[in-house]
Amino acid sequence: IDATAMGILTAKLGMPALVGEIITGFVLGPPLANFVPFPEAMVLVGEIGLIMLLLEAGVELDVAQLKETGLRALAIGITGTVLPLLVGLGLATAGGAPIK
């Protein structure tokens, strides 16, 4: 109920409702309020929510726009995935973390 209310509030402020729901999860979750009564069960609920979020993103994908931006969108997507991975790997290696 709290996440939905916060989602509505952030939507009225011009932000996606998901932003408010994530903020609510952070505030009520273990990092701050530790309000969640069964954290182990919430892991399953969180994974189901993640699957639903990815499904929603896939349903909202505009295929015509993707065809129009095609190669550029693919390059941005790959760069946005590979570059942070390589930077993180480089920082971890520089910090002395073993790579397994």
Buried (B, 14 or more C-beta within 10 A) or exposed (E): EEBEEBBEBBBEEEEEBBBBBBBBBEBBBEEEEEEBEEEEEBEEEEEEEEEEEEEEEEEEEEEEEEEEEEEEEEEEEEEEEEEEEEEEEEEEEEEEEEEE
